[in-house]
Amino acid sequence: MPPGCGWAAALAGRAAGLGVEIVCGPLTGGAFLAQSIAAELGLGFVHAERRIEDGAVQYRIPAPLAAVIAGRRVLVADDAINAGSALGLTLAELLRHGAAPAGVACLLTLGEAAGRIAAGHGVPLLALAALARGMWRPEDCPLCAAGEPLVDQVPKG
């Protein structure tokens, strides 16, 4: 998304009053959107890389970039937020390096996780679109209880 992209400009406009100093996005999700928002705001950009550490998924900001965020207000941007794992882990990484979350920006939220995570950090959620979705534990899932397959089955023949 180059500077001037309508989506990035819309999110940048919503974030303009938040005192954002840097924009951050997960590299495998919202990094290009985050970079475009940063360009719209005339700010710096950092990314968080997805890694597996000790069998657990983590999002890590590379050391040279991590030094830049300490004490700064950071807007986290992602393209779409569903369960919120990338968002939550990116926010945890920012806090680990002494940054202060300023807000969460995304193109699309699926369900309530993004709003819950943003509220838990005391920051606004700036989303251009939202869709409801159902996510259940297997024991609570109505499709599981009905014996429905997890994937569509294509008839043979």
N, C-alpha and C positions, 0 to 999 in steps of 0.2 A: 504494500500500500504506500504509494508515494505521498509526499506532503500535498495537501489539498484534497485528499480523499474525503468524500462526504462523511463517511462513518467516523474516521479519525477526527475530523474537524468537529463533528457533533459531540463526540465524547470529550474532546479538548475544551470545547465551549462550556460543557457542564462541569469540568474540573477546574476551570479558570479561577474560581474563588476559593479554592481549598488550600492555597499556599504550597502547592506541590513544587518540589525542587528537582526531583528525578523521577523518571518513569521506568518501571521494571515489568518484565513479562517472562513467563516460562518459555524457554527456547523452543520446545516442541509443541507449542500452542499459540500463545498470544504475543510472541516476541515481535513479529512484524507489525502488529497493531500497536503495541507499546512503543515501538520505535517511531511509528507515524504520529502517534499522539504527542510524543516528546518533540518531534519536529514542528508540529503545529503550535506547541507551547514555547518553542525555543529553549528546550531543556535537554539535559543529558539523559541517556538511556543505559540501563544495565539489563542483563538477562540472567535467568536462573536455569541451570542445566539439570535435567533429570538423571539421577544416578541410583544404583543399587548399592547400599552400604550395609554390611552385616545382615543381608537378606531383606532389608527394608528399603522401600523407595524413599528417596530424599530429593530435594531440589536445592542445588548449591550455586551460589554466585561465585564466579572465579575470583581468586584472591586479589588480582589487580583491580577488579571492579568493586570488590567488597570494601576496600579502603575508602572509596569515594562516597559510600552511602552512610557511614557512621554519623549520627546526629542530624541526618537530613530527612525531610518529609517526602515520602515515596508513594506514588500512585501505582498500584498493581493493575495491570491490564491483561486480559485474556480474551481469546476469541469467543469461546462458549464455556459456560460453567455448568456442569451437571452435578456430580457428587461433591465437587469442590476440593478434591485431593490436591491438585496442582496449586490451587489458590491457597489453601491452608498451609501447605508445606512451603510455598514461596513466602508467605507472610511470616512463618516461623523463622525462615532463613534471614529475612530482613531484620527481625527483632534480634536474632543472634548476633548480628553485626552492628547493633545499636541504631538502626534506622527507626523512624516513626512512620507507621502507615498513615497516609492522608486520605485514602479512598480506594475503591475497587471499581474498575471500569471494564465493561465487556459489551460485546455485540448482542449476546443472547444468554439468558439464564434458562435452565431447564429444571424446574422445581424450586424448592425453597433453600437449598444449601448455600447459595451465594449470599442471599440476604441474611441468613443466620450467621455465617462466618463474618461478614462485614459488620453486623451489629455486635458480635462478640468482640470485635476489635474497636468498636466505637467509631466506625468510619462509614461514610455514605456509600451506597451501591449505585453506580451509574450504569444502567443497562438500557440499550436501545430497544430490546425486545425480550419478552418473557413467554415461555410456554410451560403449561402444567405438565407434569409427568408423574407417573406412579413408580415408586421404587420400594420394594418390600423385602423383608427378610424372607427366606424360603418358607418358613413356617407360617407366615402371614400372607403369602402371595395367593390370590384367588386362582390364578392360572395353574400354579403348582397343585393346589388342592383339587382342582378339576382334572388333573392329569394331562394338561395341555403340554405339548412339546415346547422346548425353549427356542427352537428355530422352526421356520416354516418347512413343512415336508412337501417336496415336489412329487406329484403323482408320477409313477413309472408307466411308461407305455406309450 
